[in-house]
Amino acid sequence: MMPLSMAKPGETVTIRKITGKDEVRQHLAELGFVVDSVVTVVTELAGNLIIQVKDSRVALDKSMANRIMI
């Protein structure tokens, strides 16, 4: 496993684990980041990511992306 922040733009990955406090995990789940869901990295700029999840694009900073394991 590695953090989502290590994925390259254009790469499609499956979420394996989400770490952090319950509030953080709940917030990410509301955005569509749940275990076994498939997400695509759209672009990366200075460690911050834009992720395609379901039919939406979500921006994540590096600290949030590091909590999502792929």
mmCIF file as Biopython writes it, N, C-alpha, C and O atoms, coordinates in Angstrom:
data_model
#
loop_
_atom_site.group_PDB
_atom_site.id
_atom_site.type_symbol
_atom_site.label_atom_id
_atom_site.label_alt_id
_atom_site.label_comp_id
_atom_site.label_asym_id
_atom_site.label_entity_id
_atom_site.label_seq_id
_atom_site.pdbx_PDB_ins_code
_atom_site.Cartn_x
_atom_site.Cartn_y
_atom_site.Cartn_z
_atom_site.occupancy
_atom_site.B_iso_or_equiv
_atom_site.auth_seq_id
_atom_site.auth_asym_id
_atom_site.pdbx_PDB_model_num
ATOM 1   N N  . MET A ? 1  ? 0.840   -1.195 0.000   1.0 0.0 1  A 1 
ATOM 2   C CA . MET A ? 1  ? 0.000   0.000  0.000   1.0 0.0 1  A 1 
ATOM 3   C C  . MET A ? 1  ? 0.877   1.247  0.000   1.0 0.0 1  A 1 
ATOM 4   O O  . MET A ? 1  ? 1.986   1.252  0.533   1.0 0.0 1  A 1 
ATOM 5   N N  . MET A ? 2  ? 0.348   2.300  -0.610  1.0 0.0 2  A 1 
ATOM 6   C CA . MET A ? 2  ? 1.032   3.585  -0.613  1.0 0.0 2  A 1 
ATOM 7   C C  . MET A ? 2  ? -0.031  4.682  -0.547  1.0 0.0 2  A 1 
ATOM 8   O O  . MET A ? 2  ? -1.190  4.434  -0.878  1.0 0.0 2  A 1 
ATOM 9   N N  . PRO A ? 3  ? 0.347   5.888  -0.124  1.0 0.0 3  A 1 
ATOM 10  C CA . PRO A ? 3  ? -0.651  6.965  -0.049  1.0 0.0 3  A 1 
ATOM 11  C C  . PRO A ? 3  ? -1.080  7.434  -1.444  1.0 0.0 3  A 1 
ATOM 12  O O  . PRO A ? 3  ? -0.325  7.324  -2.411  1.0 0.0 3  A 1 
ATOM 13  N N  . LEU A ? 4  ? -2.280  7.945  -1.525  1.0 0.0 4  A 1 
ATOM 14  C CA . LEU A ? 4  ? -2.818  8.456  -2.785  1.0 0.0 4  A 1 
ATOM 15  C C  . LEU A ? 4  ? -1.931  9.556  -3.361  1.0 0.0 4  A 1 
ATOM 16  O O  . LEU A ? 4  ? -1.883  9.734  -4.578  1.0 0.0 4  A 1 
ATOM 17  N N  . SER A ? 5  ? -1.235  10.290 -2.508  1.0 0.0 5  A 1 
ATOM 18  C CA . SER A ? 5  ? -0.362  11.374 -2.982  1.0 0.0 5  A 1 
ATOM 19  C C  . SER A ? 5  ? 0.780   10.865 -3.867  1.0 0.0 5  A 1 
ATOM 20  O O  . SER A ? 5  ? 1.407   11.653 -4.575  1.0 0.0 5  A 1 
ATOM 21  N N  . MET A ? 6  ? 1.059   9.550  -3.834  1.0 0.0 6  A 1 
ATOM 22  C CA . MET A ? 6  ? 2.122   8.974  -4.656  1.0 0.0 6  A 1 
ATOM 23  C C  . MET A ? 6  ? 1.637   8.590  -6.062  1.0 0.0 6  A 1 
ATOM 24  O O  . MET A ? 6  ? 2.453   8.277  -6.929  1.0 0.0 6  A 1 
ATOM 25  N N  . ALA A ? 7  ? 0.339   8.610  -6.291  1.0 0.0 7  A 1 
ATOM 26  C CA . ALA A ? 7  ? -0.207  8.238  -7.606  1.0 0.0 7  A 1 
ATOM 27  C C  . ALA A ? 7  ? 0.113   9.327  -8.624  1.0 0.0 7  A 1 
ATOM 28  O O  . ALA A ? 7  ? 0.182   10.510 -8.290  1.0 0.0 7  A 1 
ATOM 29  N N  . LYS A ? 8  ? 0.304   8.910  -9.861  1.0 0.0 8  A 1 
ATOM 30  C CA . LYS A ? 8  ? 0.636   9.846  -10.940 1.0 0.0 8  A 1 
ATOM 31  C C  . LYS A ? 8  ? -0.638  10.329 -11.641 1.0 0.0 8  A 1 
ATOM 32  O O  . LYS A ? 8  ? -1.638  9.612  -11.665 1.0 0.0 8  A 1 
ATOM 33  N N  . PRO A ? 9  ? -0.609  11.539 -12.211 1.0 0.0 9  A 1 
ATOM 34  C CA . PRO A ? 9  ? -1.771  12.020 -12.966 1.0 0.0 9  A 1 
ATOM 35  C C  . PRO A ? 9  ? -2.155  11.051 -14.088 1.0 0.0 9  A 1 
ATOM 36  O O  . PRO A ? 9  ? -1.296  10.545 -14.810 1.0 0.0 9  A 1 
ATOM 37  N N  . GLY A ? 10 ? -3.447  10.808 -14.219 1.0 0.0 10 A 1 
ATOM 38  C CA . GLY A ? 10 ? -3.946  9.885  -15.221 1.0 0.0 10 A 1 
ATOM 39  C C  . GLY A ? 10 ? -4.087  8.462  -14.708 1.0 0.0 10 A 1 
ATOM 40  O O  . GLY A ? 10 ? -4.680  7.619  -15.380 1.0 0.0 10 A 1 
ATOM 41  N N  . GLU A ? 11 ? -3.552  8.186  -13.530 1.0 0.0 11 A 1 
ATOM 42  C CA . GLU A ? 11 ? -3.594  6.844  -12.968 1.0 0.0 11 A 1 
ATOM 43  C C  . GLU A ? 11 ? -4.940  6.585  -12.277 1.0 0.0 11 A 1 
ATOM 44  O O  . GLU A ? 11 ? -5.444  7.437  -11.545 1.0 0.0 11 A 1 
ATOM 45  N N  . THR A ? 12 ? -5.507  5.410  -12.518 1.0 0.0 12 A 1 
ATOM 46  C CA . THR A ? 12 ? -6.740  4.991  -11.862 1.0 0.0 12 A 1 
ATOM 47  C C  . THR A ? 12 ? -6.375  3.954  -10.813 1.0 0.0 12 A 1 
ATOM 48  O O  . THR A ? 12 ? -5.712  2.961  -11.111 1.0 0.0 12 A 1 
ATOM 49  N N  . VAL A ? 13 ? -6.817  4.195  -9.573  1.0 0.0 13 A 1 
ATOM 50  C CA . VAL A ? 13 ? -6.434  3.340  -8.449  1.0 0.0 13 A 1 
ATOM 51  C C  . VAL A ? 13 ? -7.655  2.971  -7.618  1.0 0.0 13 A 1 
ATOM 52  O O  . VAL A ? 13 ? -8.708  3.599  -7.726  1.0 0.0 13 A 1 
ATOM 53  N N  . THR A ? 14 ? -7.499  1.945  -6.787  1.0 0.0 14 A 1 
ATOM 54  C CA . THR A ? 14 ? -8.555  1.509  -5.879  1.0 0.0 14 A 1 
ATOM 55  C C  . THR A ? 14 ? -8.148  1.840  -4.454  1.0 0.0 14 A 1 
ATOM 56  O O  . THR A ? 14 ? -7.019  1.562  -4.048  1.0 0.0 14 A 1 
ATOM 57  N N  . ILE A ? 15 ? -9.058  2.429  -3.692  1.0 0.0 15 A 1 
ATOM 58  C CA . ILE A ? 15 ? -8.780  2.787  -2.298  1.0 0.0 15 A 1 
ATOM 59  C C  . ILE A ? 15 ? -8.799  1.520  -1.448  1.0 0.0 15 A 1 
ATOM 60  O O  . ILE A ? 15 ? -9.750  0.740  -1.501  1.0 0.0 15 A 1 
ATOM 61  N N  . ARG A ? 16 ? -7.735  1.322  -0.663  1.0 0.0 16 A 1 
ATOM 62  C CA . ARG A ? 16 ? -7.609  0.134  0.179   1.0 0.0 16 A 1 
ATOM 63  C C  . ARG A ? 16 ? -7.878  0.423  1.651   1.0 0.0 16 A 1 
ATOM 64  O O  . ARG A ? 16 ? -8.382  -0.439 2.372   1.0 0.0 16 A 1 
ATOM 65  N N  . LYS A ? 17 ? -7.540  1.647  2.108   1.0 0.0 17 A 1 
ATOM 66  C CA . LYS A ? 17 ? -7.667  1.976  3.525   1.0 0.0 17 A 1 
ATOM 67  C C  . LYS A ? 17 ? -7.691  3.489  3.675   1.0 0.0 17 A 1 
ATOM 68  O O  . LYS A ? 17 ? -7.067  4.206  2.894   1.0 0.0 17 A 1 
ATOM 69  N N  . ILE A ? 18 ? -8.417  3.974  4.685   1.0 0.0 18 A 1 
ATOM 70  C CA . ILE A ? 18 ? -8.428  5.410  4.992   1.0 0.0 18 A 1 
ATOM 71  C C  . ILE A ? 18 ? -8.071  5.563  6.459   1.0 0.0 18 A 1 
ATOM 72  O O  . ILE A ? 18 ? -8.711  4.976  7.331   1.0 0.0 18 A 1 
ATOM 73  N N  . THR A ? 19 ? -7.039  6.362  6.722   1.0 0.0 19 A 1 
ATOM 74  C CA . THR A ? 19 ? -6.558  6.547  8.092   1.0 0.0 19 A 1 
ATOM 75  C C  . THR A ? 19 ? -6.985  7.918  8.602   1.0 0.0 19 A 1 
ATOM 76  O O  . THR A ? 19 ? -7.482  8.749  7.842   1.0 0.0 19 A 1 
ATOM 77  N N  . GLY A ? 20 ? -6.786  8.141  9.895   1.0 0.0 20 A 1 
ATOM 78  C CA . GLY A ? 20 ? -7.098  9.434  10.491  1.0 0.0 20 A 1 
ATOM 79  C C  . GLY A ? 20 ? -8.221  9.319  11.506  1.0 0.0 20 A 1 
ATOM 80  O O  . GLY A ? 20 ? -8.723  8.228  11.780  1.0 0.0 20 A 1 
ATOM 81  N N  . LYS A ? 21 ? -8.607  10.457 12.057  1.0 0.0 21 A 1 
ATOM 82  C CA . LYS A ? 21 ? -9.667  10.502 13.053  1.0 0.0 21 A 1 
ATOM 83  C C  . LYS A ? 21 ? -11.012 10.171 12.406  1.0 0.0 21 A 1 
ATOM 84  O O  . LYS A ? 21 ? -11.169 10.251 11.187  1.0 0.0 21 A 1 
ATOM 85  N N  . ASP A ? 22 ? -11.966 9.801  13.238  1.0 0.0 22 A 1 
ATOM 86  C CA . ASP A ? 22 ? -13.302 9.446  12.752  1.0 0.0 22 A 1 
ATOM 87  C C  . ASP A ? 22 ? -13.924 10.582 11.941  1.0 0.0 22 A 1 
ATOM 88  O O  . ASP A ? 22 ? -14.569 10.336 10.922  1.0 0.0 22 A 1 
ATOM 89  N N  . GLU A ? 23 ? -13.733 11.822 12.387  1.0 0.0 23 A 1 
ATOM 90  C CA . GLU A ? 23 ? -14.333 12.961 11.676  1.0 0.0 23 A 1 
ATOM 91  C C  . GLU A ? 23 ? -13.747 13.087 10.265  1.0 0.0 23 A 1 
ATOM 92  O O  . GLU A ? 23 ? -14.465 13.368 9.305   1.0 0.0 23 A 1 
ATOM 93  N N  . VAL A ? 24 ? -12.446 12.876 10.161  1.0 0.0 24 A 1 
ATOM 94  C CA . VAL A ? 24 ? -11.770 12.977 8.861   1.0 0.0 24 A 1 
ATOM 95  C C  . VAL A ? 24 ? -12.257 11.867 7.932   1.0 0.0 24 A 1 
ATOM 96  O O  . VAL A ? 24 ? -12.571 12.118 6.768   1.0 0.0 24 A 1 
ATOM 97  N N  . ARG A ? 25 ? -12.319 10.643 8.448   1.0 0.0 25 A 1 
ATOM 98  C CA . ARG A ? 25 ? -12.774 9.513  7.634   1.0 0.0 25 A 1 
ATOM 99  C C  . ARG A ? 25 ? -14.223 9.716  7.199   1.0 0.0 25 A 1 
ATOM 100 O O  . ARG A ? 25 ? -14.581 9.393  6.067   1.0 0.0 25 A 1 
ATOM 101 N N  . GLN A ? 26 ? -15.059 10.250 8.093   1.0 0.0 26 A 1 
ATOM 102 C CA . GLN A ? 26 ? -16.464 10.508 7.751   1.0 0.0 26 A 1 
ATOM 103 C C  . GLN A ? 26 ? -16.553 11.566 6.656   1.0 0.0 26 A 1 
ATOM 104 O O  . GLN A ? 26 ? -17.332 11.418 5.714   1.0 0.0 26 A 1 
ATOM 105 N N  . HIS A ? 27 ? -15.771 12.617 6.769   1.0 0.0 27 A 1 
ATOM 106 C CA . HIS A ? 27 ? -15.769 13.683 5.759   1.0 0.0 27 A 1 
ATOM 107 C C  . HIS A ? 27 ? -15.352 13.133 4.393   1.0 0.0 27 A 1 
ATOM 108 O O  . HIS A ? 27 ? -15.986 13.437 3.382   1.0 0.0 27 A 1 
ATOM 109 N N  . LEU A ? 28 ? -14.296 12.331 4.362   1.0 0.0 28 A 1 
ATOM 110 C CA . LEU A ? 28 ? -13.846 11.749 3.098   1.0 0.0 28 A 1 
ATOM 111 C C  . LEU A ? 28 ? -14.899 10.802 2.529   1.0 0.0 28 A 1 
ATOM 112 O O  . LEU A ? 28 ? -15.097 10.756 1.315   1.0 0.0 28 A 1 
ATOM 113 N N  . ALA A ? 29 ? -15.575 10.045 3.395   1.0 0.0 29 A 1 
ATOM 114 C CA . ALA A ? 29 ? -16.636 9.139  2.941   1.0 0.0 29 A 1 
ATOM 115 C C  . ALA A ? 29 ? -17.777 9.928  2.301   1.0 0.0 29 A 1 
ATOM 116 O O  . ALA A ? 29 ? -18.347 9.493  1.300   1.0 0.0 29 A 1 
ATOM 117 N N  . GLU A ? 30 ? -18.110 11.078 2.869   1.0 0.0 30 A 1 
ATOM 118 C CA . GLU A ? 30 ? -19.175 11.916 2.298   1.0 0.0 30 A 1 
ATOM 119 C C  . GLU A ? 30 ? -18.786 12.447 0.923   1.0 0.0 30 A 1 
ATOM 120 O O  . GLU A ? 30 ? -19.653 12.718 0.093   1.0 0.0 30 A 1 
ATOM 121 N N  . LEU A ? 31 ? -17.486 12.595 0.681   1.0 0.0 31 A 1 
ATOM 122 C CA . LEU A ? 31 ? -17.007 13.052 -0.627  1.0 0.0 31 A 1 
ATOM 123 C C  . LEU A ? 31 ? -16.913 11.904 -1.634  1.0 0.0 31 A 1 
ATOM 124 O O  . LEU A ? 31 ? -16.686 12.134 -2.822  1.0 0.0 31 A 1 
ATOM 125 N N  . GLY A ? 32 ? -17.088 10.666 -1.154  1.0 0.0 32 A 1 
ATOM 126 C CA . GLY A ? 32 ? -17.044 9.514  -2.046  1.0 0.0 32 A 1 
ATOM 127 C C  . GLY A ? 32 ? -15.803 8.667  -1.909  1.0 0.0 32 A 1 
ATOM 128 O O  . GLY A ? 32 ? -15.632 7.698  -2.648  1.0 0.0 32 A 1 
ATOM 129 N N  . PHE A ? 33 ? -14.927 9.013  -0.972  1.0 0.0 33 A 1 
ATOM 130 C CA . PHE A ? 33 ? -13.698 8.247  -0.754  1.0 0.0 33 A 1 
ATOM 131 C C  . PHE A ? 33 ? -13.970 7.140  0.253   1.0 0.0 33 A 1 
ATOM 132 O O  . PHE A ? 33 ? -13.821 7.337  1.459   1.0 0.0 33 A 1 
ATOM 133 N N  . VAL A ? 34 ? -14.370 5.975  -0.245  1.0 0.0 34 A 1 
ATOM 134 C CA . VAL A ? 34 ? -14.640 4.827  0.604   1.0 0.0 34 A 1 
ATOM 135 C C  . VAL A ? 34 ? -13.784 3.647  0.130   1.0 0.0 34 A 1 
ATOM 136 O O  . VAL A ? 34 ? -13.353 3.606  -1.022  1.0 0.0 34 A 1 
ATOM 137 N N  . VAL A ? 35 ? -13.547 2.700  1.022   1.0 0.0 35 A 1 
ATOM 138 C CA . VAL A ? 35 ? -12.717 1.539  0.704   1.0 0.0 35 A 1 
ATOM 139 C C  . VAL A ? 35 ? -13.323 0.774  -0.474  1.0 0.0 35 A 1 
ATOM 140 O O  . VAL A ? 35 ? -14.538 0.595  -0.556  1.0 0.0 35 A 1 
ATOM 141 N N  . ASP A ? 36 ? -12.466 0.335  -1.369  1.0 0.0 36 A 1 
ATOM 142 C CA . ASP A ? 36 ? -12.809 -0.406 -2.590  1.0 0.0 36 A 1 
ATOM 143 C C  . ASP A ? 36 ? -13.419 0.444  -3.698  1.0 0.0 36 A 1 
ATOM 144 O O  . ASP A ? 36 ? -13.815 -0.096 -4.731  1.0 0.0 36 A 1 
ATOM 145 N N  . SER A ? 37 ? -13.506 1.764  -3.510  1.0 0.0 37 A 1 
ATOM 146 C CA . SER A ? 37 ? -13.966 2.601  -4.622  1.0 0.0 37 A 1 
ATOM 147 C C  . SER A ? 37 ? -12.782 2.914  -5.532  1.0 0.0 37 A 1 
ATOM 148 O O  . SER A ? 37 ? -11.633 2.936  -5.091  1.0 0.0 37 A 1 
ATOM 149 N N  . VAL A ? 38 ? -13.078 3.154  -6.801  1.0 0.0 38 A 1 
ATOM 150 C CA . VAL A ? 38 ? -12.051 3.428  -7.810  1.0 0.0 38 A 1 
ATOM 151 C C  . VAL A ? 38 ? -12.028 4.929  -8.068  1.0 0.0 38 A 1 
ATOM 152 O O  . VAL A ? 38 ? -13.065 5.542  -8.323  1.0 0.0 38 A 1 
ATOM 153 N N  . VAL A ? 39 ? -10.836 5.515  -7.999  1.0 0.0 39 A 1 
ATOM 154 C CA . VAL A ? 39 ? -10.670 6.947  -8.246  1.0 0.0 39 A 1 
ATOM 155 C C  . VAL A ? 39 ? -9.563  7.155  -9.267  1.0 0.0 39 A 1 
ATOM 156 O O  . VAL A ? 39 ? -8.683  6.309  -9.424  1.0 0.0 39 A 1 
ATOM 157 N N  . THR A ? 40 ? -9.614  8.294  -9.964  1.0 0.0 40 A 1 
ATOM 158 C CA . THR A ? 40 ? -8.607  8.637  -10.963 1.0 0.0 40 A 1 
ATOM 159 C C  . THR A ? 40 ? -7.971  9.964  -10.585 1.0 0.0 40 A 1 
ATOM 160 O O  . THR A ? 40 ? -8.665  10.924 -10.253 1.0 0.0 40 A 1 
ATOM 161 N N  . VAL A ? 41 ? -6.635  10.010 -10.639 1.0 0.0 41 A 1 
ATOM 162 C CA . VAL A ? 41 ? -5.911  11.258 -10.394 1.0 0.0 41 A 1 
ATOM 163 C C  . VAL A ? 41 ? -5.977  12.081 -11.675 1.0 0.0 41 A 1 
ATOM 164 O O  . VAL A ? 41 ? -5.466  11.656 -12.711 1.0 0.0 41 A 1 
ATOM 165 N N  . VAL A ? 42 ? -6.603  13.257 -11.614 1.0 0.0 42 A 1 
ATOM 166 C CA . VAL A ? 42 ? -6.736  14.109 -12.792 1.0 0.0 42 A 1 
ATOM 167 C C  . VAL A ? 42 ? -5.471  14.929 -12.978 1.0 0.0 42 A 1 
ATOM 168 O O  . VAL A ? 42 ? -4.888  14.946 -14.062 1.0 0.0 42 A 1 
ATOM 169 N N  . THR A ? 43 ? -5.048  15.608 -11.924 1.0 0.0 43 A 1 
ATOM 170 C CA . THR A ? 43 ? -3.844  16.436 -12.002 1.0 0.0 43 A 1 
ATOM 171 C C  . THR A ? 43 ? -3.232  16.595 -10.620 1.0 0.0 43 A 1 
ATOM 172 O O  . THR A ? 43 ? -3.887  16.361 -9.604  1.0 0.0 43 A 1 
ATOM 173 N N  . GLU A ? 44 ? -1.967  16.996 -10.595 1.0 0.0 44 A 1 
ATOM 174 C CA . GLU A ? 44 ? -1.237  17.191 -9.349  1.0 0.0 44 A 1 
ATOM 175 C C  . GLU A ? 44 ? -0.428  18.478 -9.467  1.0 0.0 44 A 1 
ATOM 176 O O  . GLU A ? 44 ? 0.235   18.716 -10.476 1.0 0.0 44 A 1 
ATOM 177 N N  . LEU A ? 45 ? -0.489  19.301 -8.428  1.0 0.0 45 A 1 
ATOM 178 C CA . LEU A ? 45 ? 0.268   20.549 -8.419  1.0 0.0 45 A 1 
ATOM 179 C C  . LEU A ? 45 ? 0.790   20.788 -7.010  1.0 0.0 45 A 1 
ATOM 180 O O  . LEU A ? 45 ? 0.008   21.009 -6.085  1.0 0.0 45 A 1 
ATOM 181 N N  . ALA A ? 46 ? 2.085   20.747 -6.844  1.0 0.0 46 A 1 
ATOM 182 C CA . ALA A ? 46 ? 2.748   20.975 -5.553  1.0 0.0 46 A 1 
ATOM 183 C C  . ALA A ? 46 ? 2.232   20.036 -4.468  1.0 0.0 46 A 1 
ATOM 184 O O  . ALA A ? 46 ? 2.105   20.432 -3.310  1.0 0.0 46 A 1 
ATOM 185 N N  . GLY A ? 47 ? 1.935   18.799 -4.839  1.0 0.0 47 A 1 
ATOM 186 C CA . GLY A ? 47 ? 1.466   17.820 -3.859  1.0 0.0 47 A 1 
ATOM 187 C C  . GLY A ? 47 ? -0.034  17.792 -3.681  1.0 0.0 47 A 1 
ATOM 188 O O  . GLY A ? 47 ? -0.572  16.837 -3.121  1.0 0.0 47 A 1 
ATOM 189 N N  . ASN A ? 48 ? -0.722  18.822 -4.148  1.0 0.0 48 A 1 
ATOM 190 C CA . ASN A ? 48 ? -2.178  18.867 -4.064  1.0 0.0 48 A 1 
ATOM 191 C C  . ASN A ? 48 ? -2.760  18.160 -5.286  1.0 0.0 48 A 1 
ATOM 192 O O  . ASN A ? 48 ? -2.233  18.283 -6.392  1.0 0.0 48 A 1 
ATOM 193 N N  . LEU A ? 49 ? -3.844  17.424 -5.079  1.0 0.0 49 A 1 
ATOM 194 C CA . LEU A ? 49 ? -4.403  16.597 -6.137  1.0 0.0 49 A 1 
ATOM 195 C C  . LEU A ? 49 ? -5.821  16.996 -6.496  1.0 0.0 49 A 1 
ATOM 196 O O  . LEU A ? 49 ? -6.575  17.476 -5.650  1.0 0.0 49 A 1 
ATOM 197 N N  . ILE A ? 50 ? -6.179  16.795 -7.756  1.0 0.0 50 A 1 
ATOM 198 C CA . ILE A ? 50 ? -7.575  16.830 -8.172  1.0 0.0 50 A 1 
ATOM 199 C C  . ILE A ? 50 ? -7.916  15.398 -8.553  1.0 0.0 50 A 1 
ATOM 200 O O  . ILE A ? 50 ? -7.268  14.801 -9.412  1.0 0.0 50 A 1 
ATOM 201 N N  . ILE A ? 51 ? -8.941  14.854 -7.906  1.0 0.0 51 A 1 
ATOM 202 C CA . ILE A ? 51 ? -9.303  13.451 -8.031  1.0 0.0 51 A 1 
ATOM 203 C C  . ILE A ? 51 ? -10.698 13.329 -8.639  1.0 0.0 51 A 1 
ATOM 204 O O  . ILE A ? 51 ? -11.626 14.029 -8.234  1.0 0.0 51 A 1 
ATOM 205 N N  . GLN A ? 52 ? -10.834 12.432 -9.615  1.0 0.0 52 A 1 
ATOM 206 C CA . GLN A ? 52 ? -12.145 12.086 -10.168 1.0 0.0 52 A 1 
ATOM 207 C C  . GLN A ? 52 ? -12.683 10.940 -9.329  1.0 0.0 52 A 1 
ATOM 208 O O  . GLN A ? 52 ? -12.114 9.848  -9.327  1.0 0.0 52 A 1 
ATOM 209 N N  . VAL A ? 53 ? -13.769 11.180 -8.621  1.0 0.0 53 A 1 
ATOM 210 C CA . VAL A ? 53 ? -14.385 10.144 -7.795  1.0 0.0 53 A 1 
ATOM 211 C C  . VAL A ? 53 ? -15.867 10.114 -8.133  1.0 0.0 53 A 1 
ATOM 212 O O  . VAL A ? 53 ? -16.570 11.113 -7.977  1.0 0.0 53 A 1 
ATOM 213 N N  . LYS A ? 54 ? -16.338 8.953  -8.601  1.0 0.0 54 A 1 
ATOM 214 C CA . LYS A ? 54 ? -17.688 8.794  -9.122  1.0 0.0 54 A 1 
ATOM 215 C C  . LYS A ? 54 ? -17.865 9.798  -10.267 1.0 0.0 54 A 1 
ATOM 216 O O  . LYS A ? 54 ? -17.105 9.743  -11.235 1.0 0.0 54 A 1 
ATOM 217 N N  . ASP A ? 55 ? -18.836 10.709 -10.193 1.0 0.0 55 A 1 
ATOM 218 C CA . ASP A ? 55 ? -19.042 11.674 -11.281 1.0 0.0 55 A 1 
ATOM 219 C C  . ASP A ? 55 ? -18.575 13.071 -10.905 1.0 0.0 55 A 1 
ATOM 220 O O  . ASP A ? 55 ? -18.979 14.049 -11.534 1.0 0.0 55 A 1 
ATOM 221 N N  . SER A ? 56 ? -17.735 13.176 -9.895  1.0 0.0 56 A 1 
ATOM 222 C CA . SER A ? 56 ? -17.293 14.485 -9.410  1.0 0.0 56 A 1 
ATOM 223 C C  . SER A ? 56 ? -15.776 14.586 -9.411  1.0 0.0 56 A 1 
ATOM 224 O O  . SER A ? 56 ? -15.064 13.582 -9.403  1.0 0.0 56 A 1 
ATOM 225 N N  . ARG A ? 57 ? -15.308 15.814 -9.420  1.0 0.0 57 A 1 
ATOM 226 C CA . ARG A ? 57 ? -13.881 16.078 -9.230  1.0 0.0 57 A 1 
ATOM 227 C C  . ARG A ? 57 ? -13.720 16.764 -7.888  1.0 0.0 57 A 1 
ATOM 228 O O  . ARG A ? 57 ? -14.429 17.718 -7.571  1.0 0.0 57 A 1 
ATOM 229 N N  . VAL A ? 58 ? -12.772 16.261 -7.102  1.0 0.0 58 A 1 
ATOM 230 C CA . VAL A ? 58 ? -12.556 16.767 -5.749  1.0 0.0 58 A 1 
ATOM 231 C C  . VAL A ? 58 ? -11.092 17.154 -5.604  1.0 0.0 58 A 1 
ATOM 232 O O  . VAL A ? 58 ? -10.204 16.406 -6.012  1.0 0.0 58 A 1 
ATOM 233 N N  . ALA A ? 59 ? -10.843 18.319 -5.025  1.0 0.0 59 A 1 
ATOM 234 C CA . ALA A ? 59 ? -9.468  18.756 -4.753  1.0 0.0 59 A 1 
ATOM 235 C C  . ALA A ? 59 ? -9.089  18.329 -3.340  1.0 0.0 59 A 1 
ATOM 236 O O  . ALA A ? 59 ? -9.843  18.542 -2.391  1.0 0.0 59 A 1 
ATOM 237 N N  . LEU A ? 60 ? -7.906  17.721 -3.212  1.0 0.0 60 A 1 
ATOM 238 C CA . LEU A ? 60 ? -7.392  17.303 -1.904  1.0 0.0 60 A 1 
ATOM 239 C C  . LEU A ? 60 ? -6.007  17.891 -1.697  1.0 0.0 60 A 1 
ATOM 240 O O  . LEU A ? 60 ? -5.178  17.889 -2.607  1.0 0.0 60 A 1 
ATOM 241 N N  . ASP A ? 61 ? -5.761  18.397 -0.486  1.0 0.0 61 A 1 
ATOM 242 C CA . ASP A ? 61 ? -4.397  18.833 -0.201  1.0 0.0 61 A 1 
ATOM 243 C C  . ASP A ? 61 ? -3.548  17.600 0.125   1.0 0.0 61 A 1 
ATOM 244 O O  . ASP A ? 61 ? -4.061  16.494 0.292   1.0 0.0 61 A 1 
ATOM 245 N N  . LYS A ? 62 ? -2.259  17.824 0.210   1.0 0.0 62 A 1 
ATOM 246 C CA . LYS A ? 62 ? -1.332  16.699 0.373   1.0 0.0 62 A 1 
ATOM 247 C C  . LYS A ? 62 ? -1.590  15.926 1.665   1.0 0.0 62 A 1 
ATOM 248 O O  . LYS A ? 62 ? -1.486  14.699 1.673   1.0 0.0 62 A 1 
ATOM 249 N N  . SER A ? 63 ? -1.924  16.620 2.756   1.0 0.0 63 A 1 
ATOM 250 C CA . SER A ? 63 ? -2.134  15.921 4.030   1.0 0.0 63 A 1 
ATOM 251 C C  . SER A ? 63 ? -3.350  15.003 3.958   1.0 0.0 63 A 1 
ATOM 252 O O  . SER A ? 63 ? -3.323  13.907 4.518   1.0 0.0 63 A 1 
ATOM 253 N N  . MET A ? 64 ? -4.415  15.426 3.279   1.0 0.0 64 A 1 
ATOM 254 C CA . MET A ? 64 ? -5.590  14.562 3.114   1.0 0.0 64 A 1 
ATOM 255 C C  . MET A ? 64 ? -5.261  13.386 2.197   1.0 0.0 64 A 1 
ATOM 256 O O  . MET A ? 64 ? -5.657  12.254 2.476   1.0 0.0 64 A 1 
ATOM 257 N N  . ALA A ? 65 ? -4.546  13.642 1.118   1.0 0.0 65 A 1 
ATOM 258 C CA . ALA A ? 65 ? -4.197  12.579 0.176   1.0 0.0 65 A 1 
ATOM 259 C C  . ALA A ? 65 ? -3.306  11.525 0.837   1.0 0.0 65 A 1 
ATOM 260 O O  . ALA A ? 65 ? -3.347  10.351 0.469   1.0 0.0 65 A 1 
ATOM 261 N N  . ASN A ? 66 ? -2.501  11.951 1.815   1.0 0.0 66 A 1 
ATOM 262 C CA . ASN A ? 66 ? -1.642  11.005 2.516   1.0 0.0 66 A 1 
ATOM 263 C C  . ASN A ? 66 ? -2.421  10.056 3.433   1.0 0.0 66 A 1 
ATOM 264 O O  . ASN A ? 66 ? -1.906  9.007  3.820   1.0 0.0 66 A 1 
ATOM 265 N N  . ARG A ? 67 ? -3.662  10.422 3.782   1.0 0.0 67 A 1 
ATOM 266 C CA . ARG A ? 67 ? -4.489  9.567  4.642   1.0 0.0 67 A 1 
ATOM 267 C C  . ARG A ? 67 ? -5.187  8.468  3.860   1.0 0.0 67 A 1 
ATOM 268 O O  . ARG A ? 67 ? -5.677  7.504  4.449   1.0 0.0 67 A 1 
ATOM 269 N N  . ILE A ? 68 ? -5.240  8.601  2.540   1.0 0.0 68 A 1 
ATOM 270 C CA . ILE A ? 68 ? -5.923  7.622  1.706   1.0 0.0 68 A 1 
ATOM 271 C C  . ILE A ? 68 ? -4.884  6.664  1.132   1.0 0.0 68 A 1 
ATOM 272 O O  . ILE A ? 68 ? -3.992  7.074  0.389   1.0 0.0 68 A 1 
ATOM 273 N N  . MET A ? 69 ? -5.006  5.391  1.482   1.0 0.0 69 A 1 
ATOM 274 C CA . MET A ? 69 ? -4.040  4.382  1.044   1.0 0.0 69 A 1 
ATOM 275 C C  . MET A ? 69 ? -4.597  3.615  -0.167  1.0 0.0 69 A 1 
ATOM 276 O O  . MET A ? 69 ? -5.765  3.227  -0.199  1.0 0.0 69 A 1 
ATOM 277 N N  . ILE A ? 70 ? -3.724  3.413  -1.150  1.0 0.0 70 A 1 
ATOM 278 C CA . ILE A ? 70 ? -4.136  2.697  -2.374  1.0 0.0 70 A 1 
ATOM 279 C C  . ILE A ? 70 ? -3.285  1.450  -2.545  1.0 0.0 70 A 1 
ATOM 280 O O  . ILE A ? 70 ? -3.467  0.706  -3.508  1.0 0.0 70 A 1 
#
